[in-house]
Amino acid sequence: MITVMGLIQTATDLSETTYVDNEDAMRRGVGDLSLGGVFNRVVDNSQKGITYARGGVELDAITQFFFNDISASMTAASMGSFNLTMGLAGPLVADMHSILCLQNTVVEPPAMGQGLKRMSILRKRPDVSSEDFQKQWFELHGLLVKRLPGLAGYRQNLVLDGPRDADGHMMVDGMVELWFPDGETIDSAFQSDIGNTTMMHAKEFIAEISTFLVEPHCVRGLS
């Protein structure tokens, strides 16, 4: 599965009515070639559950579009058949970057609206190659996260293309999606023995983790 995400900063506070009352525009933004879309409104940008170096990117929303493969996503992009802002009015969008990701579902997430969703931006250590980053993340780290107590869903999104810094390095190497029943369970999961082991392993290949609690709104199709 391929996901295309829009990382959005808005000019003003993004209220729930901004997008819920604009659902027709959101559906037009998703278009006909995508399998579906999710609008994730950021409600908390603290390091929920962890103490870790955080990057400088702050977000107000993260949009997601799902495709069967890269070819389908490129066709949709070339035809202009989906809108990364998913219906947000132009003046509301202060900044936006897009990332193209390979999605790996480790634990199937719960139905839309069940539990609490946390998304995290990962940046790899500069001394770790892209190949080693994927291997460490998809293999041992994925198994460790899967064992977190109370975990209800887990997806890894490996960034294949996205914005780069002045030195040509990727600004986002991975996007994590985690689901838990509630905030207390997130805290207790990462404070557990397996949580401590997981974060110790993260230091072997991840330089920065920036977390966001989000309220997802499914437009259609997959969630």
LUMDREN-64150 format. One line per 2 residues: number of its first residue (from 1); their letters; for each residue x, y, z of N, C-alpha, C, CB. Coordinates in steps of 0.1 Angstrom, whole numbers, always signed. Glycine has a CB too. Example, Ala and Ser with C-alpha at 12.3 -4.5 7.8 and 13.67 -1.06 7.14 Angstrom:
2
1 = as = +132 -57 +78 +123 -45 +78 +132 -33 +78 +113 -45 +90; +128 -22 +71 +137 -11 +71 +129 +0 +79 +141 -6 +57;
***
This chain:
223
1 = mi = +9 -12 +0 +0 +0 +0 +9 +12 +0 -10 +0 +12; +5 +22 -8 +12 +35 -8 +3 +46 -2 +16 +39 -23;
3 = tv = +9 +54 +6 +2 +66 +12 +9 +79 +7 +1 +65 +27; +1 +89 +5 +6 +102 +2 +0 +111 +13 +2 +108 -12;
5 = mg = +9 +118 +20 +5 +126 +32 +8 +141 +29 +11 +121 +45; -1 +149 +34 +1 +164 +34 +4 +168 +49 -11 +171 +28;
7 = li = +15 +174 +51 +19 +179 +64 +16 +194 +64 +34 +176 +68; +6 +198 +72 +0 +211 +71 +2 +220 +83 -15 +210 +67;
9 = qt = +6 +232 +81 +5 +242 +92 -5 +253 +87 +19 +249 +94; -14 +257 +96 -25 +266 +93 -22 +280 +98 -38 +261 +98;
11 = at = -28 +290 +92 -26 +304 +96 -33 +307 +109 -30 +313 +85; -44 +300 +112 -51 +302 +125 -55 +289 +131 -65 +310 +122;
13 = dl = -60 +289 +143 -64 +277 +150 -74 +269 +141 -70 +279 +164; -72 +256 +140 -80 +248 +132 -91 +241 +140 -72 +237 +125;
15 = se = -103 +247 +140 -114 +241 +148 -120 +229 +140 -125 +252 +150; -128 +221 +148 -134 +209 +142 -144 +213 +131 -141 +201 +153;
17 = tt = -151 +224 +133 -161 +228 +122 -154 +232 +109 -169 +239 +128; -141 +235 +110 -134 +239 +98 -135 +229 +87 -120 +243 +101;
19 = yv = -134 +216 +91 -134 +205 +81 -147 +197 +81 -123 +196 +83; -153 +195 +93 -166 +187 +94 -177 +194 +86 -170 +185 +108;
21 = dn = -178 +208 +87 -188 +215 +79 -184 +216 +64 -190 +229 +85; -173 +211 +61 -168 +213 +47 -166 +199 +40 -155 +221 +46;
23 = ed = -174 +190 +44 -172 +176 +40 -173 +174 +24 -182 +167 +46; -182 +181 +18 -183 +180 +3 -170 +184 -3 -194 +189 -2;
25 = am = -164 +195 +2 -151 +199 -4 -140 +189 -1 -147 +213 +2; -141 +182 +11 -131 +172 +14 -132 +160 +5 -133 +167 +29;
27 = rr = -144 +156 +2 -146 +145 -8 -141 +148 -22 -161 +141 -8; -143 +161 -26 -137 +165 -39 -122 +165 -38 -142 +179 -43;
29 = gv = -117 +168 -26 -102 +168 -25 -96 +154 -26 -99 +174 -12; -103 +144 -22 -98 +130 -22 -98 +125 -37 -107 +121 -14;
31 = gd = -108 +129 -44 -108 +125 -59 -113 +110 -61 -95 +127 -65; -113 +106 -73 -118 +93 -77 -108 +82 -77 -125 +94 -90;
33 = ls = -95 +85 -79 -84 +75 -80 -79 +70 -67 -73 +81 -89; -81 +77 -56 -76 +73 -43 -85 +63 -37 -74 +85 -34;
35 = lg = -80 +53 -29 -88 +44 -22 -96 +50 -11 -80 +32 -17; -92 +62 -7 -98 +69 +4 -88 +79 +11 -103 +59 +15;
37 = gv = -94 +86 +20 -85 +96 +27 -89 +98 +41 -86 +109 +19; -80 +103 +49 -82 +106 +63 -76 +120 +66 -75 +95 +72;
39 = fn = -84 +128 +72 -80 +141 +77 -77 +140 +92 -91 +153 +74; -65 +142 +96 -61 +141 +110 -58 +155 +115 -48 +132 +111;
41 = rv = -67 +160 +124 -65 +173 +130 -57 +171 +143 -79 +179 +134; -46 +178 +144 -37 +178 +155 -43 +185 +167 -23 +184 +152;
43 = vd = -44 +177 +178 -50 +183 +190 -40 +184 +201 -62 +174 +195; -28 +178 +200 -18 +179 +210 -5 +176 +204 -21 +169 +222;
45 = ns = +5 +185 +205 +18 +183 +199 +29 +181 +209 +21 +195 +190; +25 +176 +221 +35 +173 +231 +41 +159 +228 +29 +174 +245;
47 = qk = +52 +156 +235 +58 +143 +233 +51 +133 +242 +74 +143 +237; +39 +129 +238 +30 +121 +245 +36 +107 +247 +16 +120 +239;
49 = gi = +39 +103 +260 +44 +90 +264 +59 +89 +264 +38 +80 +254; +66 +98 +257 +80 +96 +256 +88 +108 +260 +84 +91 +242;
51 = ty = +101 +106 +263 +110 +117 +264 +121 +115 +254 +117 +118 +279; +121 +123 +243 +130 +121 +232 +133 +134 +225 +124 +110 +222;
53 = ar = +144 +135 +218 +147 +147 +210 +136 +149 +200 +161 +146 +203; +131 +161 +199 +120 +165 +190 +125 +174 +179 +109 +171 +198;
55 = gg = +120 +172 +167 +124 +180 +156 +117 +193 +156 +121 +173 +143; +120 +202 +147 +114 +216 +147 +101 +217 +139 +124 +225 +141;
57 = ve = +96 +206 +134 +83 +207 +126 +71 +206 +135 +83 +195 +115; +63 +217 +134 +50 +217 +142 +39 +217 +132 +49 +229 +151;
59 = ld = +29 +208 +134 +18 +207 +125 +4 +209 +131 +18 +192 +119; -5 +213 +122 -19 +215 +127 -28 +204 +121 -24 +229 +123;
61 = ai = -24 +198 +110 -32 +187 +104 -22 +179 +95 -43 +193 +95; -26 +166 +94 -19 +156 +85 -30 +149 +77 -11 +146 +94;
63 = tq = -29 +151 +64 -39 +144 +55 -32 +132 +49 -44 +154 +44; -41 +121 +47 -36 +109 +42 -44 +104 +30 -36 +98 +53;
65 = ff = -38 +99 +20 -44 +94 +8 -39 +80 +5 -43 +103 -5; -47 +70 +2 -43 +56 +0 -44 +52 -14 -51 +47 +9;
67 = fn = -33 +45 -19 -33 +40 -32 -28 +26 -32 -24 +49 -41; -31 +18 -42 -27 +4 -43 -12 +3 -46 -34 -3 -54;
69 = di = -6 +13 -54 +8 +12 -57 +13 +26 -61 +10 +2 -69; +26 +28 -64 +31 +41 -67 +26 +46 -81 +47 +40 -68;
71 = sa = +24 +37 -90 +18 +41 -103 +5 +48 -102 +17 +28 -112; -4 +42 -93 -17 +48 -91 -16 +62 -85 -26 +39 -82;
73 = sm = -6 +63 -75 -5 +76 -69 +1 +87 -79 +4 +75 -57; +10 +83 -87 +16 +92 -97 +6 +96 -107 +28 +85 -104;
75 = ta = -3 +86 -111 -13 +90 -121 -23 +100 -115 -21 +77 -125; -27 +97 -102 -36 +107 -96 -30 +121 -95 -40 +102 -82;
77 = as = -17 +121 -91 -10 +134 -90 -9 +141 -103 +4 +132 -84; -6 +134 -114 -4 +140 -127 -18 +146 -132 +1 +130 -137;
79 = mg = -29 +139 -128 -42 +143 -133 -48 +154 -123 -51 +131 -133; -41 +157 -112 -46 +166 -103 -59 +162 -97 -49 +179 -110;
81 = sf = -61 +148 -95 -73 +143 -90 -74 +142 -75 -75 +129 -96; -64 +147 -67 -66 +148 -53 -59 +160 -48 -61 +135 -46;
83 = nl = -64 +166 -37 -60 +178 -32 -54 +176 -18 -71 +189 -31; -41 +178 -16 -35 +175 -3 -41 +183 +9 -20 +178 -4;
85 = tm = -47 +194 +6 -53 +202 +17 -67 +196 +21 -54 +216 +14; -72 +187 +12 -85 +181 +14 -96 +190 +18 -84 +170 +25;
87 = gl = -97 +201 +9 -108 +210 +11 -106 +222 +20 -120 +203 +16; -94 +223 +27 -92 +234 +35 -91 +247 +26 -79 +232 +43;
89 = ag = -97 +258 +30 -96 +270 +22 -82 +275 +22 -105 +281 +29; -78 +280 +10 -65 +285 +7 -59 +294 +18 -64 +291 -5;
91 = pl = -66 +304 +22 -61 +313 +33 -58 +307 +46 -71 +324 +35; -64 +295 +49 -61 +288 +61 -47 +281 +61 -72 +278 +64;
93 = va = -42 +278 +49 -30 +270 +48 -18 +279 +48 -30 +261 +36; -10 +279 +59 +2 +287 +59 +14 +280 +53 +6 +291 +74;
95 = dm = +15 +267 +54 +26 +259 +49 +22 +245 +47 +39 +260 +57; +27 +238 +37 +24 +224 +35 +35 +217 +28 +11 +223 +27;
97 = hs = +38 +204 +32 +48 +196 +25 +41 +182 +22 +61 +194 +33; +45 +176 +12 +39 +163 +9 +50 +152 +10 +33 +162 -6;
99 = il = +46 +140 +15 +55 +129 +15 +49 +117 +9 +59 +126 +30; +57 +109 +2 +52 +97 -4 +58 +85 +4 +57 +96 -20;
101 = cl = +49 +76 +8 +53 +66 +18 +49 +52 +13 +47 +69 +31; +57 +42 +17 +54 +28 +17 +48 +24 +30 +66 +19 +13;
103 = qn = +36 +20 +30 +29 +16 +43 +31 +2 +46 +14 +20 +41; +34 +0 +59 +35 -14 +65 +26 -15 +77 +50 -17 +68;
105 = tv = +16 -23 +76 +7 -24 +88 +12 -36 +96 -8 -27 +83; +16 -33 +109 +21 -43 +118 +9 -49 +126 +31 -37 +127;
107 = ve = +1 -40 +131 -11 -44 +139 -23 -36 +133 -10 -41 +154; -33 -43 +128 -44 -37 +121 -51 -27 +131 -54 -48 +116;
109 = pp = -53 -15 +127 -59 -5 +136 -74 -7 +138 -57 +9 +130; -79 -2 +149 -93 -3 +152 -102 +5 +142 -96 +1 +166;
111 = am = -115 +3 +143 -124 +10 +135 -123 +25 +138 -138 +5 +137; -126 +33 +127 -125 +48 +129 -133 +52 +141 -130 +54 +116;
113 = gq = -127 +61 +149 -134 +67 +160 -132 +59 +173 -149 +67 +157; -126 +47 +172 -123 +39 +184 -109 +42 +189 -126 +24 +182;
115 = gl = -107 +45 +201 -94 +47 +207 -88 +61 +203 -85 +36 +202; -75 +62 +207 -68 +75 +205 -56 +72 +195 -62 +80 +219;
117 = kr = -55 +81 +186 -45 +79 +176 -33 +89 +178 -51 +82 +161; -21 +84 +177 -9 +92 +178 +0 +90 +166 -1 +89 +191;
119 = ms = +3 +101 +160 +12 +100 +148 +26 +107 +152 +6 +108 +136; +36 +101 +146 +50 +106 +149 +58 +107 +137 +57 +96 +160;
121 = il = +66 +118 +136 +75 +120 +125 +89 +115 +130 +76 +135 +121; +95 +106 +122 +109 +101 +126 +119 +107 +116 +109 +86 +125;
123 = rk = +131 +111 +122 +143 +114 +114 +154 +105 +118 +147 +129 +116; +160 +98 +109 +171 +89 +112 +183 +96 +117 +173 +80 +100;
125 = rp = +192 +88 +124 +205 +94 +127 +213 +96 +114 +212 +84 +137; +221 +106 +114 +229 +109 +101 +239 +98 +98 +236 +122 +103;
127 = dv = +243 +91 +108 +253 +80 +105 +246 +67 +101 +262 +78 +117; +233 +67 +100 +226 +55 +97 +221 +56 +82 +214 +52 +106;
129 = ss = +224 +46 +74 +219 +46 +60 +204 +44 +59 +227 +36 +52; +199 +48 +48 +184 +46 +46 +181 +32 +46 +180 +52 +32;
131 = ed = +189 +23 +41 +187 +9 +41 +187 +3 +55 +197 +1 +32; +196 +7 +63 +197 +2 +77 +186 +8 +85 +210 +6 +83;
133 = fq = +182 +20 +82 +170 +26 +89 +158 +17 +87 +167 +41 +85; +155 +14 +74 +143 +6 +71 +144 -8 +78 +142 +4 +56;
135 = kq = +156 -14 +77 +158 -27 +83 +156 -27 +98 +172 -33 +80; +162 -18 +105 +160 -17 +120 +146 -14 +123 +169 -5 +125;
137 = wf = +139 -5 +116 +126 -1 +119 +115 -12 +116 +122 +12 +112; +116 -18 +104 +107 -28 +100 +108 -41 +108 +108 -30 +85;
139 = el = +121 -44 +112 +123 -57 +118 +123 -57 +133 +137 -63 +113; +134 -55 +140 +134 -55 +155 +125 -45 +161 +148 -54 +160;
141 = hg = +126 -32 +156 +118 -22 +163 +103 -24 +162 +121 -8 +157; +99 -29 +150 +85 -32 +148 +80 -43 +157 +82 -36 +134;
143 = ll = +88 -53 +160 +85 -64 +169 +84 -58 +184 +95 -75 +169; +93 -49 +187 +92 -44 +201 +80 -35 +203 +105 -35 +203;
145 = vk = +77 -26 +193 +65 -18 +195 +52 -27 +195 +64 -8 +183; +52 -37 +188 +40 -46 +187 +37 -52 +201 +43 -58 +177;
147 = rl = +47 -53 +210 +46 -59 +223 +42 -48 +233 +58 -65 +227; +40 -36 +230 +37 -26 +240 +23 -29 +246 +36 -11 +233;
149 = pg = +22 -29 +259 +9 -32 +265 -2 -22 +261 +10 -33 +280; -14 -27 +257 -25 -19 +254 -25 -14 +240 -25 -7 +263;
151 = la = -15 -17 +232 -14 -13 +218 -26 -18 +210 -1 -17 +211; -33 -9 +203 -45 -13 +196 -43 -13 +180 -57 -4 +199;
153 = gy = -33 -6 +176 -30 -6 +161 -17 +1 +159 -41 +2 +154; -10 -4 +148 +4 +1 +145 +6 +1 +130 +14 -7 +153;
155 = rq = +10 +12 +124 +14 +13 +110 +27 +21 +109 +3 +20 +102; +36 +15 +101 +48 +22 +97 +47 +28 +83 +60 +13 +99;
157 = nl = +51 +40 +81 +51 +46 +68 +65 +51 +64 +40 +58 +67; +72 +43 +56 +85 +46 +52 +85 +57 +41 +93 +33 +47;
159 = vl = +91 +68 +43 +91 +79 +34 +100 +76 +22 +95 +92 +40; +94 +75 +10 +102 +73 -2 +106 +86 -9 +94 +65 -12;
161 = dg = +99 +97 -7 +102 +110 -13 +95 +120 -4 +98 +111 -28; +102 +131 -3 +96 +142 +5 +105 +154 +6 +93 +137 +19;
163 = pr = +102 +164 +14 +110 +176 +15 +124 +173 +21 +104 +187 +24; +134 +181 +16 +148 +179 +21 +153 +193 +27 +157 +175 +9;
165 = da = +163 +191 +36 +168 +204 +42 +179 +209 +33 +174 +200 +56; +186 +220 +38 +196 +227 +29 +207 +218 +26 +201 +239 +37;
167 = dg = +210 +208 +33 +221 +198 +30 +216 +187 +22 +227 +193 +43; +204 +186 +18 +199 +176 +9 +194 +163 +17 +209 +172 +0;
169 = hm = +193 +164 +30 +188 +153 +38 +173 +153 +39 +195 +153 +52; +167 +142 +39 +153 +141 +41 +149 +147 +54 +148 +126 +40;
171 = mv = +138 +155 +54 +133 +161 +66 +124 +152 +74 +126 +174 +63; +119 +142 +67 +110 +131 +73 +115 +118 +67 +95 +134 +71;
173 = dg = +119 +109 +76 +123 +95 +71 +112 +85 +74 +135 +91 +78; +103 +87 +83 +92 +78 +86 +81 +85 +93 +97 +66 +94;
175 = mv = +69 +80 +92 +57 +84 +99 +51 +73 +106 +47 +92 +89; +49 +74 +119 +43 +63 +127 +29 +66 +130 +51 +61 +140;
177 = el = +20 +56 +129 +6 +57 +134 +4 +46 +145 -4 +55 +122; +1 +51 +157 -2 +42 +168 -16 +45 +173 +9 +44 +179;
179 = wf = -23 +34 +177 -36 +36 +183 -36 +29 +197 -47 +29 +174; -41 +36 +207 -43 +31 +221 -57 +34 +225 -32 +38 +230;
181 = pd = -62 +27 +236 -75 +30 +241 -77 +45 +246 -79 +21 +252; -66 +50 +253 -67 +63 +258 -53 +68 +261 -75 +63 +271;
183 = ge = -52 +81 +266 -39 +87 +269 -31 +80 +280 -40 +101 +272; -38 +75 +290 -32 +69 +302 -25 +56 +297 -42 +66 +313;
185 = ti = -31 +49 +288 -25 +37 +283 -13 +39 +275 -35 +29 +274; -12 +51 +268 +0 +55 +261 +11 +57 +271 -2 +67 +252;
187 = ds = +9 +64 +281 +19 +67 +291 +24 +54 +298 +14 +77 +302; +15 +46 +302 +19 +34 +309 +26 +24 +300 +7 +27 +315;
189 = af = +22 +24 +287 +29 +15 +277 +44 +18 +276 +22 +16 +263; +47 +31 +274 +61 +35 +272 +69 +35 +285 +61 +49 +266;
191 = qs = +62 +35 +297 +69 +34 +310 +71 +20 +314 +60 +41 +320; +66 +10 +307 +67 -4 +310 +81 -8 +306 +57 -12 +302;
193 = di = +85 -20 +310 +98 -26 +307 +100 -27 +292 +100 -40 +313; +90 -32 +285 +91 -33 +270 +92 -19 +264 +80 -41 +264;
195 = gn = +85 -9 +270 +85 +4 +265 +99 +10 +266 +75 +13 +272; +105 +8 +277 +119 +13 +279 +129 +6 +270 +124 +10 +294;
197 = tt = +127 -7 +267 +136 -14 +258 +134 -9 +244 +133 -29 +258; +121 -6 +240 +118 +0 +227 +125 +13 +225 +103 +1 +226;
199 = mm = +124 +22 +235 +130 +35 +233 +145 +34 +233 +125 +44 +243; +151 +25 +241 +166 +23 +240 +170 +19 +226 +170 +13 +251;
201 = ha = +162 +10 +220 +166 +5 +207 +164 +17 +197 +157 -7 +203; +154 +25 +199 +152 +36 +190 +164 +45 +188 +140 +45 +194;
203 = ke = +172 +46 +199 +184 +55 +199 +195 +50 +190 +189 +57 +213; +194 +37 +186 +204 +31 +177 +202 +36 +163 +203 +16 +178;
205 = fi = +191 +41 +159 +189 +45 +145 +180 +57 +143 +183 +33 +137; +173 +62 +153 +165 +74 +152 +171 +86 +159 +151 +71 +157;
207 = ae = +172 +97 +153 +177 +109 +159 +166 +117 +166 +184 +118 +148; +154 +118 +159 +143 +127 +164 +130 +120 +162 +143 +140 +156;
209 = is = +122 +121 +172 +108 +117 +172 +99 +128 +176 +106 +104 +181; +90 +132 +167 +81 +143 +170 +67 +138 +170 +82 +155 +160;
211 = tf = +60 +138 +181 +47 +131 +182 +35 +141 +182 +46 +123 +195; +24 +137 +177 +12 +145 +176 +0 +136 +179 +10 +151 +162;
213 = lv = -9 +140 +189 -22 +133 +190 -31 +139 +180 -27 +135 +205; -39 +131 +173 -48 +136 +163 -62 +131 +164 -42 +132 +149;
215 = ep = -71 +138 +158 -85 +134 +157 -87 +131 +142 -95 +145 +162; -88 +118 +139 -90 +114 +125 -104 +115 +120 -85 +100 +122;
217 = hc = -106 +120 +108 -119 +120 +101 -118 +114 +88 -124 +135 +100; -124 +102 +86 -123 +94 +74 -133 +100 +64 -127 +79 +77;
219 = vr = -128 +103 +52 -136 +108 +41 -143 +97 +34 -128 +117 +31; -136 +87 +30 -142 +75 +24 -131 +64 +22 -149 +78 +10;
221 = gl = -135 +52 +20 -125 +42 +17 -118 +37 +30 -116 +46 +7; -105 +35 +28 -97 +29 +39 -95 +40 +50 -84 +24 +34;
223 = s = -92 +35 +62 -89 +44 +73 -75 +41 +79 -99 +43 +84;
***
